[in-house]
């Protein structure tokens, strides 16, 4: 997928369901690349996650370009951080920074962008000026350890969400856990048990997930997770109590394993 699409609501139907019209916003379908520009002149290469700030700017994890892109409300695309086609793990400003397969992004009220830098096994922070730092994790070192900053470990994180206090919630895909990262970079495991997949509801490490990929947080601090291989939507309270909100497994023949998309939506 090499383009972003704009969703527009038209008149509701008689059943009060909205009718949606899709229009190409930026990029060119089938035209992958790494070009900055306006509208269809811009190019992406397998964009995955996207997040929107209060001004209507869209931030994109441009997965195969290893970059973070910014799209204004007028459809002007620029590269906020990273260098297209050059993977790595370097902190720095703008094109001096390096990412490796960024998948999920979230933006806070100050315009800082948080990135699930999946194949670096890290959580990165990008300021509005494009200054990149590693908030938590150690590049190239997968694991499951809680701790502060580079002491913490992740294993292919796929998505991030940020609450009003600046806490970042992470779907730690290959650990089958949901992690929490404070503003100071202190990492804890909110729910799930590292290395143990399953589908059990419960509190904290009694709960089980199976390759969670997407995450969102509401104003009350509840965290919502797309639990990919369980085919469910899960809800976690601020205290880490997990329930299954909707969906279910495929039946008795269900097996653990990665069957979903590599990215999060």
RAMORA-V895447 format. One record per residue. RES is the residue in one letter. SS is DSSP state (H for helix, E for strand, C for the rest). PHI is phi in degrees with one decimal (none if undefined). Layout:
res:RES ss:SS phi:PHI
res:RES ss:SS phi:PHI
//
This chain:
res:X ss:C phi:none
res:X ss:C phi:-126.5
res:X ss:E phi:-145.3
res:X ss:E phi:-107.4
res:X ss:E phi:-119.3
res:X ss:E phi:-98.5
res:X ss:E phi:-98.8
res:X ss:E phi:-121.5
res:X ss:E phi:-90.6
res:X ss:C phi:-108.9
res:X ss:C phi:-62.7
res:X ss:C phi:-69.8
res:X ss:C phi:-78.1
res:X ss:C phi:-63.0
res:X ss:C phi:-85.4
res:X ss:C phi:72.0
res:X ss:C phi:-85.5
res:X ss:C phi:-69.7
res:X ss:C phi:-108.2
res:X ss:E phi:-111.5
res:X ss:E phi:-119.0
res:X ss:E phi:-104.9
res:X ss:E phi:-136.8
res:X ss:E phi:-66.3
res:X ss:E phi:-94.7
res:X ss:E phi:-142.1
res:X ss:E phi:87.9
res:X ss:C phi:-127.9
res:X ss:C phi:-53.5
res:X ss:C phi:79.2
res:X ss:C phi:-108.5
res:X ss:C phi:-70.7
res:X ss:C phi:172.3
res:X ss:C phi:-140.9
res:X ss:C phi:-82.7
res:X ss:C phi:-79.7
res:X ss:E phi:159.1
res:X ss:E phi:-109.0
res:X ss:H phi:58.8
res:X ss:H phi:-72.0
res:X ss:H phi:-76.1
res:X ss:C phi:-78.0
res:X ss:C phi:-135.6
res:X ss:C phi:-125.3
res:X ss:C phi:-136.8
res:X ss:C phi:56.6
res:X ss:E phi:-63.6
res:X ss:E phi:-113.1
res:X ss:E phi:-82.1
res:X ss:E phi:-142.6
res:X ss:E phi:-143.5
res:X ss:E phi:-121.2
res:X ss:C phi:-92.3
res:X ss:C phi:-68.6
res:X ss:C phi:-93.1
res:X ss:C phi:90.0
res:X ss:C phi:-74.7
res:X ss:E phi:-108.2
res:X ss:E phi:-110.5
res:X ss:E phi:-126.8
res:X ss:E phi:-84.3
res:X ss:E phi:-89.9
res:X ss:H phi:-52.6
res:X ss:H phi:-77.7
res:X ss:H phi:-87.6
res:X ss:C phi:59.2
res:X ss:E phi:-135.0
res:X ss:E phi:-112.0
res:X ss:E phi:-109.2
res:X ss:E phi:-120.3
res:X ss:E phi:-123.8
res:X ss:C phi:-74.3
res:X ss:C phi:-61.5
res:X ss:C phi:-88.1
res:X ss:C phi:85.3
res:X ss:E phi:-87.1
res:X ss:E phi:-102.9
res:X ss:E phi:-132.0
res:X ss:E phi:-94.3
res:X ss:E phi:-76.3
res:X ss:E phi:-159.7
res:X ss:C phi:97.5
res:X ss:E phi:-125.5
res:X ss:C phi:-56.9
res:X ss:C phi:82.8
res:X ss:E phi:-115.8
res:X ss:C phi:-81.8
res:X ss:C phi:169.4
res:X ss:C phi:-137.6
res:X ss:C phi:-71.3
res:X ss:C phi:-78.9
res:X ss:E phi:155.0
res:X ss:E phi:-109.4
res:X ss:H phi:59.2
res:X ss:H phi:-77.3
res:X ss:H phi:-81.5
res:X ss:C phi:-78.9
res:X ss:C phi:-135.2
res:X ss:C phi:-126.5
res:X ss:C phi:-137.2
res:X ss:C phi:66.7
res:X ss:E phi:-64.8
res:X ss:E phi:-119.9
res:X ss:E phi:-110.7
res:X ss:E phi:-136.0
res:X ss:E phi:-146.6
res:X ss:E phi:-130.3
res:X ss:C phi:-95.0
res:X ss:C phi:-68.4
res:X ss:C phi:-92.2
res:X ss:C phi:87.3
res:X ss:C phi:-75.5
res:X ss:E phi:-105.2
res:X ss:E phi:-106.7
res:X ss:E phi:-127.2
res:X ss:E phi:-84.8
res:X ss:E phi:-88.1
res:X ss:H phi:-59.7
res:X ss:H phi:-86.1
res:X ss:H phi:-90.1
res:X ss:C phi:60.3
res:X ss:E phi:-136.5
res:X ss:E phi:-112.1
res:X ss:E phi:-110.0
res:X ss:E phi:-124.1
res:X ss:E phi:-122.1
res:X ss:C phi:-75.3
res:X ss:C phi:-58.1
res:X ss:C phi:-87.4
res:X ss:C phi:86.0
res:X ss:E phi:-83.0
res:X ss:E phi:-103.8
res:X ss:E phi:-131.2
res:X ss:E phi:-94.8
res:X ss:E phi:-75.8
res:X ss:E phi:-158.8
res:X ss:C phi:98.0
res:X ss:C phi:-126.7
res:X ss:C phi:-57.7
res:X ss:C phi:79.6
res:X ss:C phi:-122.7
res:X ss:C phi:-71.4
res:X ss:C phi:172.5
res:X ss:C phi:-137.6
res:X ss:C phi:-69.4
res:X ss:C phi:-80.1
res:X ss:E phi:153.9
res:X ss:E phi:-107.7
res:X ss:H phi:58.7
res:X ss:H phi:-72.4
res:X ss:H phi:-73.5
res:X ss:C phi:-71.5
res:X ss:C phi:-133.5
res:X ss:C phi:-126.7
res:X ss:C phi:-135.9
res:X ss:C phi:54.7
res:X ss:E phi:-63.3
res:X ss:E phi:-115.2
res:X ss:E phi:-154.4
res:X ss:E phi:-138.4
res:X ss:E phi:-142.6
res:X ss:E phi:-123.6
res:X ss:C phi:-93.7
res:X ss:C phi:-67.3
res:X ss:C phi:-91.5
res:X ss:C phi:90.8
res:X ss:C phi:-72.8
res:X ss:E phi:-108.1
res:X ss:E phi:-107.7
res:X ss:E phi:-127.8
res:X ss:E phi:-86.7
res:X ss:E phi:-93.3
res:X ss:H phi:-55.9
res:X ss:H phi:-79.7
res:X ss:H phi:-91.0
res:X ss:C phi:60.7
res:X ss:E phi:-134.5
res:X ss:E phi:-113.0
res:X ss:E phi:-110.0
res:X ss:E phi:-124.1
res:X ss:E phi:-123.4
res:X ss:C phi:-77.5
res:X ss:C phi:-58.4
res:X ss:C phi:-83.7
res:X ss:C phi:84.8
res:X ss:E phi:-81.9
res:X ss:E phi:-104.1
res:X ss:E phi:-131.4
res:X ss:E phi:-94.6
res:X ss:E phi:-76.0
res:X ss:E phi:-160.4
res:X ss:C phi:96.6
res:X ss:E phi:-127.3
res:X ss:C phi:-55.5
res:X ss:C phi:82.5
res:X ss:E phi:-121.5
res:X ss:C phi:-85.0
res:X ss:C phi:168.2
res:X ss:C phi:-136.9
res:X ss:C phi:-69.4
res:X ss:C phi:-79.0
res:X ss:E phi:153.1
res:X ss:E phi:-103.4
res:X ss:H phi:56.6
res:X ss:H phi:-78.4
res:X ss:H phi:-80.7
res:X ss:C phi:-78.2
res:X ss:C phi:-134.6
res:X ss:C phi:-127.7
res:X ss:C phi:-134.5
res:X ss:C phi:53.7
res:X ss:E phi:-65.0
res:X ss:E phi:-120.9
res:X ss:E phi:-122.3
res:X ss:E phi:-144.6
res:X ss:E phi:-145.9
res:X ss:E phi:-133.4
res:X ss:C phi:-97.5
res:X ss:C phi:-67.5
res:X ss:C phi:-92.4
res:X ss:C phi:89.1
res:X ss:C phi:-75.7
res:X ss:E phi:-109.5
res:X ss:E phi:-115.6
res:X ss:E phi:-129.9
res:X ss:E phi:-87.8
res:X ss:E phi:-93.0
res:X ss:H phi:-55.7
res:X ss:H phi:-80.3
res:X ss:H phi:-92.0
res:X ss:C phi:59.2
res:X ss:E phi:-135.6
res:X ss:E phi:-109.6
res:X ss:E phi:-110.3
res:X ss:E phi:-123.0
res:X ss:E phi:-119.1
res:X ss:C phi:-76.0
res:X ss:C phi:-60.2
res:X ss:C phi:-86.8
res:X ss:C phi:86.7
res:X ss:E phi:-84.6
res:X ss:E phi:-104.0
res:X ss:E phi:-130.9
res:X ss:E phi:-94.0
res:X ss:E phi:-79.7
res:X ss:E phi:-162.4
res:X ss:E phi:94.6
res:X ss:C phi:-170.7
res:X ss:C phi:-72.6
res:X ss:C phi:-81.3
res:X ss:C phi:122.6
res:X ss:C phi:-66.5
res:X ss:C phi:-86.1
res:X ss:C phi:-59.9
res:X ss:C phi:-127.1
res:X ss:C phi:-68.6
res:X ss:C phi:153.7
res:X ss:C phi:-86.3
res:X ss:C phi:-120.1
res:X ss:C phi:-98.4
res:X ss:C phi:-69.7
res:X ss:C phi:-76.8
res:X ss:C phi:-106.8
res:X ss:C phi:-117.7
res:X ss:C phi:-112.4
//
